[in-house]
Amino acid sequence: MKRLCALVAMAGCAASGVLHERIGILQEHIKFVREKQRGEECAPRPLAIAEANVQFAVAEVDEGYGGRAREHLDVAEVAAAKALEESRHCAETALLAPKVKVVPIAKDTDGDGISDVEDDCPLVPGIRQPHPKNGCAPPKDSDGDGVPDEIDRCPNVAGPASNQGCPIDRDGDGIPDDQDLCPDEPGIPELKGCPIKDTDGDGVPDHLDKCPTVPGPAENNGCPWPDRDKDGVPDKDDRCPDVPGQKQFAGCPDTDGDGIPDIDDKCPNEPGPPEFHGCPPPAPEVKKHSLVVVTKKRIEILQQVHFATNRWQILPDSFELLDQVAQVLTEMPALHVEVQGHTDNAGSKAFNTTLSQQRAESVRRYLIDHSVDGKRLLAKGFGPNVPLASNTSERGRAQNRRVEFHILER
């Protein structure tokens, strides 16, 4: 058995030696035709076919494909013989022709930069190349890989000459190695031939995951939901994302413990029932008003005072509310009140500060016009400086646009 294997190996080596000998003879033949017989000028096509098939044969021998190499050498020998025959006449003519100085003719009918006297295709633009194709269009190469279509096994897909014009794809993923970033791992075109990975195991592929090393839901592109105040309530569900709070109040605190979160509590530091919006019930001696509640420190209003947008004119739907405030001040003549104007942070701080002062003065003037002594009223605008809620949402900004009545003296 060992002797048989040795004989087979010797036979393979012998066959390879024969192929290399044929290749050497053809290379010398081609060199002779090119250099001694003006082969590029007189027999360009068969010479090119012979050279290309010799190159293919060399590549096949290197890969161990002797049968394919022999096929290419057969074609190369026929083409080389034809090149020798076609170029022999040119060589003889060159030896016999007298040395005559040729005066170039300037005419260039097809405008390709090659005068008509040199141009084998004077009516069709082309490129400079050996006769009889000088000035003619170059050999068709549909895929632009440098291998002419006539000898390209894959004329519509670029590939190296060593692979007869076809692309090489080691991992078999359909993406040529020269375009494949992971040529030894099957992948997808979207990742340029690399495989799909999910490093953090969250079900979102790394190439779509904005946080590929930290698990997160697909609806947030693979990233965890942020929680700025670290209260365990994600910002997307947190009504107070910048202030730590309780889950039952959607992330908002309840400072006075009355079961009403501060963001909804008109008196966040004083416990009160829901019917008074978190404020203590009014003192018994004070007449109840449907829209006004008098506490120890403030006259609480259960509605917002509405103004024209970016103006200080009071809208008619707030007249009833301010009428009740005027009635309370009339019934309690000892009260001195600071009318405070507040805004959100939309616009410049200077504009909002001026606007809040104008609105506070507008309310003060309304109360004076409704029989309240102006000496008991002080108007002051705070602009955006004293927010009740975050200005990051429309709801928060609406809460921050307000008028308050603080008791200075009673």
Backbone hydrogen bonds in HBPLUS format (Angstrom, degrees):
<---DONOR---> <-ACCEPTOR-->    atom                        ^
c    i                          cat <-CA-CA->   ^        H-A-AA   ^      H-
h    n   atom  resd res      DA  || num        DHA   H-A  angle D-A-AA Bond
n    s   type  num  typ     dist DA aas  dist angle  dist       angle   num
A0005-CYS N   A0001-MET O   3.06 MM   4  6.42 159.6  2.10 153.3 157.6     1
A0006-ALA N   A0002-LYS O   2.99 MM   4  6.24 154.2  2.06 145.7 153.0     2
A0007-LEU N   A0003-ARG O   2.93 MM   4  6.22 151.2  2.01 145.8 153.6     3
A0008-VAL N   A0004-LEU O   2.93 MM   4  6.27 156.4  1.99 151.3 157.7     4
A0009-ALA N   A0005-CYS O   2.94 MM   4  6.19 160.5  1.97 149.6 154.6     5
A0010-MET N   A0006-ALA O   2.89 MM   4  6.12 154.6  1.95 145.1 152.5     6
A0011-ALA N   A0007-LEU O   2.84 MM   4  6.10 154.0  1.91 147.2 154.7     7
A0012-GLY N   A0008-VAL O   2.90 MM   4  6.22 156.4  1.95 150.0 156.2     8
A0013-CYS N   A0009-ALA O   2.94 MM   4  6.22 159.1  1.99 148.8 154.3     9
A0014-ALA N   A0010-MET O   2.82 MM   4  6.04 156.1  1.88 148.5 155.7    10
A0015-ALA N   A0011-ALA O   2.86 MM   4  6.12 160.6  1.89 151.3 156.2    11
A0016-SER N   A0012-GLY O   2.96 MM   4  6.18 159.1  2.01 148.5 154.1    12
A0017-GLY N   A0013-CYS O   2.88 MM   4  6.15 148.4  1.98 144.2 153.2    13
A0018-VAL N   A0014-ALA O   2.98 MM   4  6.34 153.4  2.05 150.5 157.1    14
A0019-LEU N   A0015-ALA O   3.04 MM   4  6.35 158.9  2.09 149.5 154.9    15
A0020-HIS N   A0016-SER O   2.95 MM   4  6.20 159.9  1.99 149.4 154.7    16
A0021-GLU N   A0017-GLY O   2.94 MM   4  6.16 149.4  2.04 144.2 152.8    17
A0022-ARG N   A0018-VAL O   2.95 MM   4  6.29 157.6  2.00 151.0 156.5    18
A0023-ILE N   A0019-LEU O   2.90 MM   4  6.16 158.4  1.95 150.1 156.5    19
A0024-GLY N   A0020-HIS O   2.94 MM   4  6.15 156.5  1.99 145.5 151.3    20
A0025-ILE N   A0021-GLU O   3.02 MM   4  6.31 159.4  2.06 150.7 155.7    21
A0026-LEU N   A0022-ARG O   2.97 MM   4  6.22 164.8  2.00 152.5 156.5    22
A0027-GLN N   A0023-ILE O   2.93 MM   4  6.14 155.9  1.98 149.7 156.6    23
A0028-GLU N   A0024-GLY O   3.10 MM   4  6.35 156.5  2.16 147.7 153.0    24
A0029-HIS N   A0025-ILE O   2.95 MM   4  6.20 157.5  2.00 148.9 155.7    25
A0030-ILE N   A0026-LEU O   2.84 MM   4  6.07 167.1  1.86 156.5 158.9    26
A0031-LYS N   A0027-GLN O   2.98 MM   4  6.12 155.4  2.04 142.4 149.5    27
A0032-PHE N   A0028-GLU O   2.97 MM   4  6.21 153.0  2.05 147.4 154.1    28
A0033-VAL N   A0029-HIS O   3.02 MM   4  6.38 164.4  2.05 155.3 158.7    29
A0034-ARG N   A0030-ILE O   2.94 MM   4  6.09 159.8  1.99 150.6 156.3    30
A0035-GLU N   A0031-LYS O   2.94 MM   4  5.99 169.4  1.95 151.0 154.1    31
A0036-LYS N   A0032-PHE O   2.75 MM   4  5.33 155.6  1.81 144.2 152.8    32
A0039-GLY N   A0033-VAL O   2.83 MM   6  5.06 137.4  2.01 139.1 140.9    33
A0041-GLU N   A0038-ARG O   3.04 MM   3  5.50 133.7  2.26 107.9 120.1    34
A0042-CYS N   A0038-ARG O   2.87 MM   4  6.09 162.7  1.90 158.4 164.3    35
A0043-ALA N   A0039-GLY O   2.81 MM   4  5.01 154.4  1.87 132.4 139.7    36
A0047-LEU N   A0043-ALA O   3.17 MM   4  6.07 153.4  2.24 147.5 155.7    37
A0048-ALA N   A0044-PRO O   2.89 MM   4  5.97 154.3  1.96 144.2 150.7    38
A0049-ILE N   A0045-ARG O   2.97 MM   4  6.27 160.8  2.01 156.7 162.1    39
A0050-ALA N   A0046-PRO O   2.93 MM   4  6.07 159.9  1.97 146.9 152.4    40
A0051-GLU N   A0047-LEU O   2.99 MM   4  6.23 165.6  2.01 150.2 153.8    41
A0052-ALA N   A0048-ALA O   2.94 MM   4  6.08 166.1  1.96 151.3 155.2    42
A0053-ASN N   A0049-ILE O   3.05 MM   4  6.17 165.4  2.07 150.3 154.1    43
A0054-VAL N   A0050-ALA O   3.05 MM   4  6.24 146.7  2.17 146.3 155.4    44
A0055-GLN N   A0051-GLU O   3.06 MM   4  6.35 156.9  2.11 148.3 154.3    45
A0056-PHE N   A0052-ALA O   2.93 MM   4  6.30 154.6  2.00 147.5 155.0    46
A0057-ALA N   A0053-ASN O   2.90 MM   4  6.03 154.1  1.97 139.9 147.0    47
A0058-VAL N   A0054-VAL O   2.94 MM   4  6.24 156.3  2.00 150.7 156.3    48
A0059-ALA N   A0055-GLN O   3.10 MM   4  6.41 159.3  2.14 148.1 153.1    49
A0060-GLU N   A0056-PHE O   2.94 MM   4  6.25 155.5  2.00 151.0 157.9    50
A0061-VAL N   A0057-ALA O   2.94 MM   4  6.16 160.2  1.98 153.8 158.6    51
A0062-ASP N   A0058-VAL O   3.03 MM   4  6.26 159.7  2.07 147.5 153.2    52
A0063-GLU N   A0059-ALA O   3.11 MM   4  6.36 140.2  2.27 139.6 149.9    53
A0063-GLU N   A0060-GLU O   3.15 MM   3  5.06 123.3  2.49  91.2 105.5    54
A0064-GLY N   A0060-GLU O   2.96 MM   4  6.15 111.7  2.44 135.0 152.3    55
A0065-TYR N   A0060-GLU O   2.79 MM   5  5.02 155.5  1.84 153.2 148.0    56
A0064-GLY N   A0061-VAL O   2.98 MM   3  4.94 147.7  2.09  98.6 108.9    57
A0069-ALA N   A0065-TYR O   3.11 MM   4  6.35 155.0  2.18 147.2 154.9    58
A0070-ARG N   A0066-GLY O   2.94 MM   4  6.22 155.8  2.00 153.3 158.6    59
A0071-GLU N   A0067-GLY O   3.18 MM   4  6.52 152.7  2.26 145.4 152.4    60
A0072-HIS N   A0068-ARG O   3.13 MM   4  6.49 159.4  2.18 151.5 155.9    61
A0073-LEU N   A0069-ALA O   2.93 MM   4  6.20 155.9  1.99 150.8 158.2    62
A0074-ASP N   A0070-ARG O   2.88 MM   4  6.11 152.8  1.95 149.7 156.4    63
A0075-VAL N   A0071-GLU O   3.22 MM   4  6.54 162.1  2.26 147.6 151.2    64
A0076-ALA N   A0072-HIS O   2.87 MM   4  6.10 159.4  1.92 148.8 155.3    65
A0077-GLU N   A0073-LEU O   2.86 MM   4  6.02 155.4  1.92 151.0 155.9    66
A0078-VAL N   A0074-ASP O   3.26 MM   4  6.53 162.6  2.29 149.0 152.6    67
A0079-ALA N   A0075-VAL O   3.03 MM   4  6.27 167.4  2.05 154.4 158.0    68
A0080-ALA N   A0076-ALA O   2.80 MM   4  5.92 155.1  1.86 148.7 156.0    69
A0081-ALA N   A0077-GLU O   3.01 MM   4  6.15 156.9  2.07 145.0 150.8    70
A0082-LYS N   A0078-VAL O   3.07 MM   4  6.34 155.3  2.13 146.2 153.1    71
A0083-ALA N   A0079-ALA O   2.89 MM   4  6.14 151.5  1.97 146.3 154.4    72
A0084-LEU N   A0080-ALA O   2.93 MM   4  6.18 152.0  2.01 145.8 153.1    73
A0085-GLU N   A0081-ALA O   3.03 MM   4  6.30 158.3  2.08 147.3 152.6    74
A0086-GLU N   A0082-LYS O   2.91 MM   4  6.11 169.3  1.92 154.5 157.0    75
A0087-SER N   A0083-ALA O   3.01 MM   4  5.96 148.9  2.11 141.4 149.3    76
A0088-ARG N   A0084-LEU O   3.09 MM   4  6.03 126.4  2.39 138.5 149.9    77
A0091-ALA N   A0087-SER O   3.05 MM   4  6.35 157.1  2.11 152.0 158.0    78
A0092-GLU N   A0088-ARG O   2.99 MM   4  6.30 159.2  2.03 153.0 158.2    79
A0093-THR N   A0089-HIS O   2.87 MM   4  6.08 159.9  1.91 151.5 157.3    80
A0094-ALA N   A0090-CYS O   2.87 MM   4  6.04 153.9  1.94 147.0 154.3    81
A0095-LEU N   A0091-ALA O   3.13 MM   4  6.38 143.9  2.26 141.1 149.8    82
A0096-LEU N   A0092-GLU O   3.13 MM   4  6.38 151.3  2.21 147.0 154.2    83
A0097-ALA N   A0093-THR O   2.84 MM   4  5.76 149.3  1.93 152.2 159.7    84
A0116-ASP N   A0107-LYS O   2.83 MM   9  5.96 166.5  1.84 154.1 156.3    85
A0111-GLY N   A0108-ASP O   3.13 MM   3  5.32 153.4  2.20 107.6 115.9    86
A0118-GLU N   A0115-SER O   2.90 MM   3  5.49 142.7  2.04 115.7 125.9    87
A0119-ASP N   A0115-SER O   2.92 MM   4  5.96 134.9  2.13 146.4 159.5    88
A0120-ASP N   A0134-ASN O   2.67 MM  14  5.37 157.9  1.72 153.5 161.2    89
A0124-VAL N   A0121-CYS O   3.16 MM   3  5.59 164.1  2.18 118.0 123.0    90
A0127-ILE N   A0136-CYS O   3.16 MM   9  5.99 158.0  2.21 136.4 130.4    91
A0135-GLY N   A0127-ILE O   2.86 MM   8  4.80 146.3  1.97 143.2 143.3    92
A0133-LYS N   A0130-PRO O   3.00 MM   3  5.95 153.4  2.07 131.7 135.5    93
A0136-CYS N   A0133-LYS O   2.93 MM   3  5.24 157.4  1.98 135.5 134.5    94
A0149-ASP N   A0140-LYS O   2.80 MM   9  5.83 176.6  1.80 160.5 160.6    95
A0144-GLY N   A0141-ASP O   3.01 MM   3  5.27 155.8  2.07 111.1 118.9    96
A0151-ILE N   A0148-PRO O   3.03 MM   3  5.77 156.3  2.08 121.1 127.3    97
A0152-ASP N   A0148-PRO O   2.98 MM   4  5.89 109.0  2.50 141.2 158.0    98
A0152-ASP N   A0149-ASP O   3.22 MM   3  4.75 156.3  2.28  93.9 101.0    99
A0153-ARG N   A0164-GLN O   2.96 MM  11  5.82 154.8  2.03 160.0 166.7   100
A0157-VAL N   A0154-CYS O   3.20 MM   3  5.49 166.1  2.22 114.4 118.7   101
A0163-ASN N   A0160-PRO O   3.06 MM   3  5.48 151.0  2.15 106.6 115.2   102
A0165-GLY N   A0160-PRO O   2.84 MM   5  4.99 152.2  1.92 137.6 138.6   103
A0164-GLN N   A0161-ALA O   2.89 MM   3  4.76 151.8  1.97 116.7 112.9   104
A0166-CYS N   A0163-ASN O   3.14 MM   3  5.55 162.5  2.17 113.3 118.8   105
A0177-ASP N   A0168-ILE O   2.63 MM   9  5.72 176.2  1.63 167.3 165.9   106
A0172-GLY N   A0169-ASP O   3.28 MM   3  5.41 154.8  2.35 103.4 110.8   107
A0179-GLN N   A0176-PRO O   2.87 MM   3  5.46 158.0  1.92 118.9 126.4   108
A0180-ASP N   A0176-PRO O   2.98 MM   4  5.99 112.6  2.45 140.6 157.1   109
A0180-ASP N   A0177-ASP O   3.15 MM   3  4.72 151.2  2.24  94.0 102.8   110
A0181-LEU N   A0192-LYS O   2.86 MM  11  5.86 164.0  1.88 174.1 177.9   111
A0185-GLU N   A0182-CYS O   3.11 MM   3  5.49 170.2  2.12 119.2 122.0   112
A0188-ILE N   A0194-CYS O   3.25 MM   6  6.09 150.9  2.34 136.1 129.1   113
A0191-LEU N   A0188-ILE O   3.09 MM   3  5.60 144.6  2.22 112.6 121.8   114
A0193-GLY N   A0188-ILE O   2.92 MM   5  4.92 161.1  1.96 135.9 136.7   115
A0192-LYS N   A0189-PRO O   2.92 MM   3  4.79 161.1  1.95 113.0 112.7   116
A0194-CYS N   A0191-LEU O   3.21 MM   3  5.26 156.1  2.27 103.5 110.7   117
A0206-ASP N   A0197-LYS O   2.65 MM   9  5.62 175.1  1.65 158.3 159.3   118
A0201-GLY N   A0198-ASP O   3.13 MM   3  5.32 153.6  2.20 107.2 115.3   119
A0208-LEU N   A0205-PRO O   2.86 MM   3  5.45 155.2  1.92 119.6 127.9   120
A0209-ASP N   A0205-PRO O   2.89 MM   4  5.88 119.7  2.26 143.9 159.4   121
A0209-ASP N   A0206-ASP O   3.17 MM   3  4.76 143.3  2.31  91.6 102.4   122
A0210-LYS N   A0221-ASN O   2.95 MM  11  5.83 159.2  2.00 163.7 169.0   123
A0214-VAL N   A0211-CYS O   3.14 MM   3  5.50 164.5  2.17 116.8 121.7   124
A0220-ASN N   A0217-PRO O   3.10 MM   3  5.54 154.6  2.17 108.0 115.8   125
A0222-GLY N   A0217-PRO O   2.86 MM   5  5.00 150.2  1.95 138.4 138.9   126
A0221-ASN N   A0218-ALA O   2.90 MM   3  4.88 146.5  2.01 120.4 115.9   127
A0223-CYS N   A0220-ASN O   3.15 MM   3  5.57 162.6  2.18 113.7 119.2   128
A0235-ASP N   A0226-PRO O   2.80 MM   9  5.81 177.3  1.80 155.9 156.8   129
A0230-LYS N   A0227-ASP O   3.12 MM   3  5.34 159.1  2.16 110.3 116.8   130
A0237-ASP N   A0234-PRO O   2.85 MM   3  5.51 148.0  1.95 119.4 128.6   131
A0238-ASP N   A0234-PRO O   2.97 MM   4  5.96 116.6  2.39 141.9 157.2   132
A0238-ASP N   A0235-ASP O   3.18 MM   3  4.75 147.5  2.29  92.5 102.2   133
A0239-ARG N   A0250-ALA O   2.88 MM  11  5.83 159.0  1.92 165.0 170.8   134
A0243-VAL N   A0240-CYS O   3.14 MM   3  5.52 168.1  2.15 118.0 121.8   135
A0246-GLN N   A0252-CYS O   3.17 MM   6  5.77 164.2  2.20 122.6 117.7   136
A0249-PHE N   A0246-GLN O   3.07 MM   3  5.41 146.2  2.19 105.6 115.7   137
A0251-GLY N   A0246-GLN O   2.80 MM   5  4.82 147.9  1.90 137.7 139.7   138
A0250-ALA N   A0247-LYS O   2.97 MM   3  4.99 148.3  2.07 119.3 115.3   139
A0252-CYS N   A0249-PHE O   3.14 MM   3  5.35 151.9  2.22 106.8 115.2   140
A0262-ASP N   A0253-PRO O   2.80 MM   9  5.93 167.2  1.81 154.1 158.0   141
A0257-GLY N   A0254-ASP O   3.13 MM   3  5.34 154.4  2.20 107.8 115.7   142
A0264-ASP N   A0261-PRO O   2.83 MM   3  5.58 150.5  1.91 124.3 132.5   143
A0265-ASP N   A0261-PRO O   2.99 MM   4  5.96 118.2  2.38 141.2 155.1   144
A0265-ASP N   A0262-ASP O   3.11 MM   3  4.70 145.7  2.23  93.2 103.6   145
A0266-LYS N   A0277-HIS O   2.86 MM  11  5.71 158.2  1.90 166.6 173.6   146
A0270-GLU N   A0267-CYS O   3.01 MM   3  5.32 165.4  2.03 117.0 121.8   147
A0276-PHE N   A0273-PRO O   3.04 MM   3  5.63 153.9  2.11 115.2 122.9   148
A0278-GLY N   A0273-PRO O   3.05 MM   5  5.11 161.3  2.08 134.1 134.8   149
A0277-HIS N   A0274-PRO O   2.79 MM   3  4.73 156.7  1.85 115.5 114.3   150
A0279-CYS N   A0276-PHE O   2.98 MM   3  5.25 157.2  2.03 110.3 117.8   151
A0286-VAL N   A0283-ALA O   3.03 MM   3  5.64 155.3  2.09 118.7 126.1   152
A0302-LEU N   A0291-LEU O   2.97 MM  11  5.14 166.6  1.99 139.7 142.2   153
A0293-VAL N   A0300-GLU O   2.78 MM   7  4.94 158.8  1.83 147.6 152.8   154
A0300-GLU N   A0293-VAL O   2.60 MM   7  4.94 144.6  1.72 176.2 163.3   155
A0295-THR N   A0298-ARG O   2.80 MM   3  5.30 174.3  1.80 176.4 175.5   156
A0407-ILE N   A0297-LYS O   2.77 MM 110  5.32 163.7  1.80 141.4 144.9   157
A0299-ILE N   A0405-PHE O   2.89 MM 106  5.30 164.0  1.91 153.1 158.0   158
A0315-LEU N   A0306-HIS O   2.88 MM   9  5.59 173.8  1.88 141.9 142.9   159
A0308-ALA N   A0313-GLN O   2.98 MM   5  5.67 147.9  2.09 153.4 163.6   160
A0311-ARG N   A0308-ALA O   2.93 MM   3  5.11 151.5  2.01 137.3 130.8   161
A0318-SER N   A0315-LEU O   3.03 MM   3  5.91 168.0  2.05 129.7 132.8   162
A0319-PHE N   A0316-PRO O   3.09 MM   3  5.34 169.4  2.10 114.3 117.5   163
A0322-LEU N   A0318-SER O   3.12 MM   4  6.40 168.7  2.13 155.8 157.9   164
A0323-ASP N   A0319-PHE O   2.80 MM   4  5.99 144.5  1.92 148.9 160.2   165
A0324-GLN N   A0320-GLU O   3.09 MM   4  6.38 150.2  2.18 146.2 152.3   166
A0325-VAL N   A0321-LEU O   3.12 MM   4  6.53 149.5  2.21 143.7 152.6   167
A0326-ALA N   A0322-LEU O   2.90 MM   4  6.14 161.0  1.94 147.7 152.3   168
A0327-GLN N   A0323-ASP O   2.91 MM   4  6.18 146.4  2.03 141.1 150.9   169
A0328-VAL N   A0324-GLN O   2.95 MM   4  6.22 155.9  2.01 148.4 153.7   170
A0329-LEU N   A0325-VAL O   3.05 MM   4  6.34 162.1  2.08 152.1 156.5   171
A0330-THR N   A0326-ALA O   2.94 MM   4  6.13 141.9  2.08 140.2 151.1   172
A0331-GLU N   A0327-GLN O   2.90 MM   4  6.17 151.1  1.99 146.4 154.1   173
A0332-MET N   A0328-VAL O   2.92 MM   4  6.09 131.1  2.16 142.7 156.4   174
A0335-LEU N   A0332-MET O   3.15 MM   3  5.98 169.1  2.16 127.8 131.1   175
A0336-HIS N   A0409-GLU O   2.74 MM  73  4.92 148.1  1.84 146.7 148.0   176
A0408-LEU N   A0336-HIS O   2.68 MM  72  5.35 162.6  1.71 151.4 156.2   177
A0409-GLU N   A0336-HIS O   3.31 MM  73  4.92 153.3  2.39 130.8 130.0   178
A0337-VAL N   A0376-ARG O   2.83 MM  39  6.23 155.1  1.89 176.5 174.8   179
A0378-LEU N   A0337-VAL O   2.97 MM  41  6.38 152.0  2.04 153.5 159.6   180
A0338-GLU N   A0406-HIS O   2.76 MM  68  5.14 165.2  1.79 153.1 157.5   181
A0406-HIS N   A0338-GLU O   3.01 MM  68  5.14 160.3  2.05 151.7 149.0   182
A0339-VAL N   A0378-LEU O   2.60 MM  39  5.87 151.9  1.67 153.8 164.1   183
A0380-LYS N   A0339-VAL O   2.89 MM  41  6.21 156.8  1.95 168.2 165.2   184
A0340-GLN N   A0404-GLU O   2.80 MM  64  5.06 172.6  1.80 157.4 158.8   185
A0404-GLU N   A0340-GLN O   3.00 MM  64  5.06 155.0  2.07 135.4 143.4   186
A0341-GLY N   A0380-LYS O   2.94 MM  39  6.34 152.5  2.02 146.2 151.4   187
A0382-PHE N   A0341-GLY O   2.88 MM  41  6.04 175.5  1.88 168.0 167.1   188
A0342-HIS N   A0402-ARG O   2.97 MM  60  5.32 151.8  2.05 171.5 167.3   189
A0402-ARG N   A0342-HIS O   3.25 MM  60  5.32 143.5  2.39 116.2 126.3   190
A0343-THR N   A0383-GLY O   2.85 MM  40  5.06 163.3  1.88 126.9 124.8   191
A0352-ASN N   A0348-SER O   3.08 MM   4  6.34 166.9  2.09 150.7 154.2   192
A0353-THR N   A0349-LYS O   2.88 MM   4  6.04 155.9  1.94 149.6 156.2   193
A0354-THR N   A0350-ALA O   3.09 MM   4  6.29 165.3  2.11 149.9 153.4   194
A0355-LEU N   A0351-PHE O   2.86 MM   4  6.07 162.6  1.89 152.6 158.3   195
A0356-SER N   A0352-ASN O   2.86 MM   4  5.99 160.1  1.90 147.9 152.7   196
A0357-GLN N   A0353-THR O   3.14 MM   4  6.36 152.8  2.22 143.9 150.7   197
A0358-GLN N   A0354-THR O   2.98 MM   4  6.27 158.7  2.02 151.4 157.5   198
A0359-ARG N   A0355-LEU O   2.93 MM   4  6.19 154.8  2.00 151.0 157.9   199
A0360-ALA N   A0356-SER O   3.00 MM   4  6.18 155.7  2.06 143.3 149.8   200
A0361-GLU N   A0357-GLN O   2.99 MM   4  6.22 159.1  2.04 148.7 154.3   201
A0362-SER N   A0358-GLN O   2.90 MM   4  6.08 144.2  2.03 139.6 150.0   202
A0363-VAL N   A0359-ARG O   3.04 MM   4  6.33 155.5  2.11 149.2 153.7   203
A0364-ARG N   A0360-ALA O   2.99 MM   4  6.27 160.1  2.03 146.4 152.5   204
A0365-ARG N   A0361-GLU O   2.88 MM   4  6.07 157.9  1.93 147.2 152.6   205
A0366-TYR N   A0362-SER O   3.04 MM   4  6.30 149.1  2.13 140.2 148.6   206
A0367-LEU N   A0363-VAL O   3.01 MM   4  6.36 161.1  2.04 155.8 159.6   207
A0368-ILE N   A0364-ARG O   3.00 MM   4  6.28 156.0  2.05 149.8 156.6   208
A0369-ASP N   A0365-ARG O   2.92 MM   4  6.13 154.7  1.98 146.4 153.4   209
A0370-HIS N   A0367-LEU O   2.98 MM   3  4.95 142.2  2.13  94.6 106.5   210
A0372-VAL N   A0367-LEU O   3.11 MM   5  5.59 144.5  2.24 140.1 142.4   211
A0371-SER N   A0368-ILE O   3.18 MM   3  5.42 129.1  2.45 121.6 115.2   212
A0376-ARG N   A0373-ASP O   3.04 MM   3  5.76 161.1  2.08 119.1 125.0   213
A0377-LEU N   A0374-GLY O   3.09 MM   3  5.24 163.8  2.12 108.8 113.5   214
A0385-ASN N   A0382-PHE O   3.18 MM   3  5.88 160.4  2.22 141.4 142.2   215
A0397-ARG N   A0393-SER O   2.98 MM   4  6.28 161.7  2.02 150.1 155.3   216
A0398-ALA N   A0394-GLU O   2.91 MM   4  6.08 153.3  1.98 148.4 155.3   217
A0399-GLN N   A0395-ARG O   3.11 MM   4  6.42 150.7  2.20 145.9 153.2   218
A0400-ASN N   A0396-GLY O   3.09 MM   4  6.38 142.8  2.24 143.7 154.2   219
A0401-ARG N   A0397-ARG O   3.18 MM   4  6.49 131.3  2.43 142.4 153.8   220
